[in-house]
Amino acid sequence: MKEITRRRFLGATAAAAGGAALATTALSSVASATSNPPTLDLVVPTVHKTNGLVVTLGCTTSAIVGLVAWRTSDPSTTFTSTMVATKPGPSGTTNTARVSFDPALRVGLDGVGWTYQPMVQPSNLSQSPCPAGPPLSIPARPVPGDPSTISFNYACCTSNIGGVGLTAVEPNGQFMAWLGDLAYIDNPLKHTQDYPTYSATFRAGLISPGFANVLSRMPFYGMQDDHDYGVDGAVTDPLYPVGFPTSTPITNKTWRSYTAQAYADLVPNAAYPNDSYQDWQIGEVHFLLLDSRRYREDKVSSNVYPMGYRSQLGVQQWAWVQSTMLASTARAFVLFFPMTPTWDTGQAGASQCTLGERTAMFSFFGTLPQPVFICSGDRHAGAIGQFGNVTEMLAAPTGTATRHTIPDFPGTVWANATATTAPSTSQSLMGRVTIDTTSTPGTARFDMLRVAPGKGTVPQGTVLYSHVVPIP
């Protein structure tokens, strides 16, 4: 990696940072090339807690791609990434590459705003890399421990691949978290079930106007849920009863590994075969992104569960959650659950998240001095609940007509799809959370947003309900 002045970058030659694929390529100038460079069609940014800015770039043809970045307040000094050759593959991941900077540069982690620009190498390798699109910015990210005010959005569940509901995302948000079900293609009677199909579908969603609008403005953290994993109600035990749920005619409801690989090849924070769950800290808030499918305990063959109950998190992930939270000095936690631990179908969470697991989790959370904020999805409904020091907001779906009825769980302060609140008229939803730790007490504000498309006539972006919680 090399730091150079922007003037030098624009007009002189700098050494290439590439590997073997770029042994003869110099990252020297962004002047117009005499041959047309490959066209970029995919840009998905995230910020890793130690590696900083990481971006998946995709082109319409094979290419060599990279990034140049600078602190938004200081465009005279730029930093260059390694240039990477895109990889071949099926239509969804053909000509994509994951690009990052030297972690020592701390791009996106040093408390200031950053601007970055994708670069491509023209087909004529004697020419210099040139811009593949406009400069894009990510917001200033408060360093861990600093009092601050941050806002973020989260959403899930869209059969509308255009993602138009995402136009309601807070324009100044710190990031967008996507909690699964980017599309519904897990019915083998309608869609081929293999890596190329899922790869192409995930890519189509990420380059759609709604998602592209979000990805051009902020980091993205994605996690798969059951439909992304290839099975409605995906589990880990092949002997789990096929009768639940019954929307897909298959005999084995275990999650499919090829879907995890397809997702990880396109979403830069995703991982496979490495562990998918992850954490990061912004200011005084510690975030944990969880996986409700890959680590489950669904052992029906013996009905003997290591945790004493059927679990959506499983032994390994739950142990990580506890150790991570106990070691943290943050003032508040945000946990992203693709599957709501409270408002699952059935009697008070008796289906994909059992009441036994919820009781154990919330009991542990209650021993912590910090408040715990849960942002959840999967159930196509909206609800906000206060359970001691735990606040949960369920916000779904973003773009599908299906609605679910959820139980009237004790502690619910607002819901739009219980048996008594006419779920057939409920809105399409997105969650927005604003956390202020600049004073004592601080505050966390949960806003339930109506997004399009959806039922009803409430305007796009309307806050349907707000709930404010103090932070000690």
C-alpha positions in Angstrom: 0.0 0.0 0.0 1.3 3.4 -0.8 0.4 6.9 0.4 0.8 9.6 -2.3 -0.4 13.1 -2.8 -3.6 13.3 -4.9 -1.7 15.6 -7.4 1.0 12.9 -7.8 -1.7 10.3 -8.2 -3.5 12.2 -10.9 -0.4 13.1 -12.9 2.6 10.9 -12.2 3.6 7.3 -11.8 3.2 5.4 -8.6 4.3 1.9 -7.9 1.8 -0.8 -8.3 0.6 -2.6 -5.2 -0.7 -5.6 -7.0 0.3 -9.3 -6.7 1.2 -11.7 -9.4 -1.7 -10.8 -11.6 -0.4 -7.2 -11.7 3.3 -7.8 -11.9 3.6 -5.5 -14.9 0.9 -3.0 -14.0 1.6 0.4 -12.6 -1.0 2.3 -10.7 0.0 5.6 -12.1 -2.7 7.8 -13.5 -6.5 8.2 -13.8 -6.2 10.1 -17.0 -8.6 9.0 -19.7 -7.5 5.8 -21.3 -7.4 5.3 -25.1 -9.1 2.0 -24.8 -12.4 1.4 -23.1 -12.0 -0.1 -19.6 -14.4 -2.8 -18.4 -17.7 -1.5 -17.1 -18.3 -1.7 -13.3 -21.8 -2.9 -12.3 -21.4 -3.9 -8.6 -20.0 -2.0 -5.6 -20.7 -3.4 -2.1 -18.8 -1.7 0.7 -18.4 -2.8 4.3 -16.1 -1.7 7.2 -14.3 -4.6 9.0 -13.4 -3.9 12.6 -9.7 -4.4 12.0 -9.2 -4.4 8.2 -11.2 -1.2 7.6 -12.9 -0.6 4.2 -13.5 -3.7 2.2 -15.4 -3.6 -1.1 -16.8 -6.2 -3.5 -16.4 -5.0 -7.0 -18.0 -6.6 -10.1 -17.5 -5.9 -13.8 -19.5 -6.9 -16.9 -16.3 -8.6 -18.2 -13.1 -9.9 -16.7 -11.0 -7.1 -15.3 -8.3 -6.0 -12.9 -9.9 -3.8 -10.2 -8.8 -1.8 -7.2 -9.6 1.2 -5.1 -8.1 4.6 -4.4 -9.3 6.4 -1.2 -8.7 9.6 0.7 -9.9 11.3 3.8 -12.8 13.4 2.7 -11.3 16.4 4.4 -7.9 15.9 2.8 -8.3 14.9 -0.9 -4.7 15.9 -1.6 -3.4 12.6 -0.1 -4.6 9.3 -1.5 -4.1 5.7 -0.6 -4.2 2.8 -3.1 -5.3 -0.7 -2.6 -3.9 -3.8 -4.2 -5.2 -4.3 -7.7 -7.0 -7.7 -8.0 -8.0 -9.8 -11.0 -11.6 -10.7 -11.0 -12.4 -14.3 -10.8 -14.3 -16.4 -13.3 -17.5 -18.2 -12.2 -21.2 -18.5 -12.8 -23.2 -15.5 -13.8 -23.7 -14.2 -10.2 -20.0 -14.0 -9.3 -18.4 -13.9 -12.7 -15.9 -11.0 -12.9 -16.1 -10.1 -9.2 -13.3 -9.4 -6.6 -13.1 -8.4 -3.0 -10.7 -5.5 -2.6 -9.2 -4.0 0.6 -6.4 -1.8 1.9 -3.5 -2.5 4.2 -5.1 -2.7 7.7 -2.4 -0.4 9.0 -3.9 2.4 7.0 -7.2 2.1 9.0 -9.2 3.3 6.1 -12.7 4.0 7.5 -11.7 3.4 11.1 -9.9 6.6 12.3 -13.0 8.7 13.2 -13.2 10.8 10.0 -15.1 10.5 6.8 -13.6 8.7 3.8 -14.1 8.9 0.1 -13.2 6.1 -2.2 -13.3 5.4 -6.0 -13.3 2.1 -7.8 -10.6 1.7 -10.4 -10.2 -0.7 -13.4 -7.3 -1.6 -15.5 -8.0 -1.1 -19.2 -7.6 -4.1 -21.4 -4.4 -2.6 -22.8 -2.1 -3.3 -19.9 0.3 -0.7 -21.0 -2.2 1.9 -19.9 -2.9 3.0 -16.4 -5.9 2.2 -14.2 -8.7 4.6 -14.6 -11.9 5.5 -12.6 -14.7 3.0 -12.9 -17.4 5.2 -11.4 -17.9 8.4 -9.3 -16.2 8.9 -5.9 -18.3 7.4 -3.1 -18.2 8.3 0.6 -18.6 6.5 3.9 -19.5 8.5 7.0 -17.1 9.3 9.8 -17.1 6.3 12.1 -16.6 7.2 15.8 -13.7 5.3 17.2 -14.5 2.7 20.0 -15.0 4.4 23.3 -15.9 7.9 22.0 -19.2 9.3 23.1 -21.2 10.0 19.9 -24.6 10.0 18.2 -25.1 7.4 15.5 -28.0 6.2 13.4 -28.4 3.1 11.4 -31.1 1.2 9.5 -31.9 -2.5 9.2 -34.3 -4.5 7.1 -35.0 -7.9 5.6 -37.3 -9.9 3.4 -38.0 -8.8 -0.1 -39.4 -10.6 -3.1 -39.2 -7.3 -4.9 -35.7 -7.6 -6.3 -35.7 -3.9 -7.1 -35.5 -3.1 -3.4 -37.5 0.0 -3.8 -38.4 0.0 -0.1 -34.9 0.9 0.7 -35.4 4.5 -0.5 -36.5 5.2 3.1 -33.0 4.6 4.5 -31.7 7.4 6.6 -29.4 9.3 4.2 -26.9 10.1 7.0 -26.9 6.7 8.5 -23.8 5.0 9.8 -24.6 1.7 8.0 -27.3 -0.6 6.7 -27.8 -4.0 8.2 -29.6 -6.6 6.1 -31.0 -9.5 8.1 -31.8 -12.0 5.3 -34.2 -13.2 2.6 -32.8 -11.1 -0.2 -35.0 -13.2 -2.5 -37.4 -16.2 -2.4 -36.1 -18.8 -4.8 -35.9 -21.8 -2.5 -38.8 -23.7 -4.1 -37.3 -26.4 -6.3 -40.5 -26.6 -8.4 -39.8 -23.0 -9.6 -36.1 -22.5 -9.4 -33.0 -24.6 -9.9 -31.3 -25.2 -6.6 -27.6 -24.6 -7.1 -24.7 -22.2 -6.7 -25.2 -20.4 -10.0 -28.9 -19.7 -9.4 -28.3 -18.2 -5.9 -25.2 -16.3 -7.0 -27.0 -14.7 -9.9 -30.0 -13.9 -7.8 -28.0 -12.3 -4.9 -26.1 -10.2 -7.4 -29.3 -9.1 -9.1 -30.6 -7.9 -5.8 -27.4 -6.0 -4.9 -27.2 -4.2 -8.2 -30.9 -3.3 -8.2 -31.8 0.5 -7.8 -32.9 0.3 -4.2 -29.8 -1.6 -2.9 -27.4 0.4 -5.2 -28.8 3.6 -3.7 -27.9 2.4 -0.2 -24.6 0.9 -1.1 -23.4 4.1 -2.7 -23.8 6.0 0.6 -22.8 3.7 3.5 -21.3 0.4 4.6 -23.4 -2.7 4.4 -23.6 -5.7 6.7 -25.5 -8.7 5.3 -26.6 -12.0 6.9 -28.4 -14.9 5.4 -31.7 -16.2 6.7 -33.6 -19.4 5.8 -34.7 -18.5 2.2 -31.1 -17.3 1.4 -29.8 -20.6 2.8 -32.0 -22.5 0.3 -34.8 -23.8 2.5 -37.9 -22.2 4.1 -37.4 -22.8 7.8 -33.8 -24.0 7.3 -32.4 -26.3 10.1 -29.3 -28.3 10.8 -30.7 -31.8 11.3 -31.8 -33.7 8.1 -34.2 -35.7 10.3 -36.1 -32.6 11.3 -39.8 -33.1 10.4 -40.5 -32.0 6.9 -44.0 -30.9 7.9 -42.8 -27.6 9.3 -43.0 -25.4 7.4 -44.7 -26.9 4.3 -44.2 -24.2 1.7 -41.5 -26.1 -0.2 -41.8 -29.7 -1.4 -38.4 -31.1 -0.1 -37.5 -33.9 2.2 -34.3 -32.5 3.7 -34.6 -29.0 5.3 -30.9 -28.5 6.2 -29.3 -25.3 5.0 -27.3 -25.6 1.7 -23.6 -24.9 1.8 -23.5 -23.6 -1.8 -25.8 -20.7 -0.9 -23.4 -19.7 1.9 -20.5 -19.7 -0.6 -22.5 -17.7 -3.1 -23.4 -15.1 -0.5 -19.8 -14.8 0.8 -18.5 -14.3 -2.7 -20.7 -11.2 -3.2 -21.2 -9.7 0.3 -17.9 -8.4 1.7 -18.7 -8.9 5.4 -20.0 -12.5 4.8 -17.8 -15.5 5.4 -17.8 -19.2 4.3 -16.5 -21.7 5.4 -15.3 -19.4 8.2 -17.8 -18.4 10.9 -20.5 -16.0 9.7 -21.3 -14.3 13.0 -19.3 -11.2 13.7 -19.0 -8.0 15.8 -17.7 -4.4 15.6 -17.8 -1.3 17.8 -18.7 2.2 16.9 -18.2 4.8 19.6 -19.7 3.4 22.8 -22.0 0.9 21.1 -21.0 -2.8 20.5 -22.7 -4.5 17.6 -23.1 -8.3 17.2 -24.5 -9.7 13.9 -25.8 -13.2 14.5 -26.7 -16.2 12.3 -30.1 -17.9 13.0 -29.5 -20.9 10.7 -26.0 -22.2 10.3 -25.3 -23.1 14.0 -28.7 -24.3 15.1 -29.4 -27.2 17.5 -32.2 -29.2 15.8 -31.4 -32.7 17.1 -34.7 -34.6 16.8 -33.1 -38.0 16.4 -32.4 -38.3 20.1 -34.2 -35.2 21.4 -31.2 -34.6 23.6 -30.0 -31.0 23.2 -26.6 -29.9 24.5 -28.1 -26.6 25.7 -31.3 -28.2 27.2 -33.5 -26.8 24.4 -33.7 -26.5 20.7 -31.7 -23.4 19.7 -31.4 -21.0 16.8 -27.9 -19.9 17.9 -26.4 -23.2 18.9 -23.6 -24.0 21.4 -20.7 -22.4 19.6 -22.3 -19.1 18.6 -24.1 -18.6 22.0 -20.8 -19.2 23.8 -19.2 -16.5 21.6 -22.1 -14.1 22.3 -21.6 -14.4 26.0 -17.9 -14.1 26.0 -18.0 -11.1 23.7 -20.5 -9.3 25.8 -18.9 -10.0 29.1 -15.5 -8.7 27.8 -17.0 -5.5 26.3 -16.7 -2.1 28.0 -19.3 -0.5 25.7 -22.2 1.4 27.2 -24.8 -0.5 25.0 -25.2 -3.5 22.9 -27.0 -4.0 19.6 -27.7 -7.6 18.6 -29.0 -8.4 15.1 -31.1 -11.5 15.0 -32.3 -12.6 11.5 -35.0 -14.6 13.4 -36.9 -12.8 16.1 -36.4 -14.5 19.5 -39.7 -13.1 20.8 -42.4 -13.0 18.1 -41.9 -16.3 16.3 -44.9 -18.2 14.9 -46.5 -20.4 17.5 -47.1 -20.0 21.2 -44.7 -17.4 22.4 -41.8 -18.4 20.4 -42.3 -22.2 20.2 -41.3 -22.7 16.6 -37.9 -21.6 15.2 -36.8 -19.9 18.4 -38.0 -21.9 21.5 -39.2 -20.3 24.7 -36.5 -22.1 26.5 -33.8 -20.4 24.4 -35.4 -17.0 24.7 -35.6 -17.4 28.5 -32.0 -18.4 28.8 -30.8 -15.6 26.5 -32.8 -12.8 28.2 -31.8 -14.1 31.7 -28.2 -13.7 30.7 -28.8 -10.3 29.2 -30.5 -9.2 32.4 -27.3 -9.8 34.4 -25.4 -7.2 32.3 -25.0 -3.6 33.4 -25.6 -2.4 29.8 -28.9 -2.2 28.0 -29.3 -4.7 25.2 -31.1 -3.7 22.0 -32.3 -6.5 19.6 -33.0 -5.7 16.0 -34.8 -8.7 14.5 -36.6 -10.0 11.4 -38.0 -13.0 9.6 -41.6 -12.8 10.8 -43.4 -10.5 8.4 -44.8 -8.1 11.1 -43.8 -5.1 13.2 -43.4 -5.0 16.9 -41.5 -3.3 19.7 -41.2 -4.7 23.2 -39.5 -3.8 26.4 -38.3 -6.7 28.6 -36.3 -5.4 31.5 -33.0 -4.1 30.1 -33.8 -5.7 26.7 -35.5 -3.8 24.0 -36.5 -5.6 20.8 -37.8 -4.2 17.5 -39.1 -6.6 14.8 -39.3 -4.9 11.4 -40.3 -6.9 8.4 -40.9 -7.3 5.5 -39.4 -4.7 3.2 -40.9 -5.8 0.0 -43.2 -8.8 -0.1 -47.0 -9.1 0.2 -46.9 -12.0 2.7 -47.8 -11.1 6.3 -47.6 -13.2 9.5 -49.6 -13.1 12.6 -47.4 -12.8 15.8 -48.3 -13.6 19.4 -49.2 -10.9 21.9 -46.1 -11.5 23.9 -46.1 -9.9 27.4 -44.0 -6.7 27.3 -45.0 -5.8 23.7 -45.6 -2.0 23.6 -46.6 -1.8 19.9 -47.4 -4.3 17.2 -49.1 -4.2 13.8 -49.8 -7.8 13.1 -51.1 -9.6 16.2 -54.3 -11.6 16.0 -56.2 -8.5 17.2 -54.6 -5.9 14.9 -55.5 -7.0 11.4 -52.2 -8.3 9.9 -53.8 -8.1 6.4 -53.5 -4.3 6.5 -50.0 -4.1 8.0 -47.3 -2.1 6.3 -44.0 -2.9 4.7 -41.4 -2.0 7.4 -37.9 -1.0 8.1 -36.2 -0.2 11.4 -34.2 2.8 12.2 -32.2 3.2 15.5 -30.5 6.4 16.8 -28.2 6.0 19.8 -26.9 9.1 21.6 -24.2 8.5 24.2 -22.9 12.1 24.4 -24.6 12.6 27.8 -25.6 10.6 30.9 -28.1 9.2 30.6 -27.9 8.6 26.9 -30.8 7.6 24.7 -31.7 5.0 22.1 -34.6 5.8 19.8 -36.4 3.0 17.9 -38.3 4.2 14.8 -40.6 1.9 12.9 -40.7 3.2 9.3 -43.3 2.5 6.6 -41.6 1.7 3.3 -42.8 0.9 -0.2 -44.1 -1.2 -1.6 -46.7 -2.2 1.0 -50.3 -2.3 2.0 -52.2 0.8 2.9 -51.8 4.4 1.9 -49.4 5.7 4.6 -46.7 7.8 2.9 -43.2 6.3 2.3 -40.8 7.0 5.2 -43.6 7.7 7.7 -42.6 6.8 11.3 -45.4 4.5 12.5 -44.2 4.3 16.1 -41.2 5.5 18.2 -39.9 4.1 21.4 -37.2 5.8 23.5 -35.0 4.0 26.0 -32.4 5.5 28.4 -28.8 4.4 28.4 -27.1 4.6 31.9 
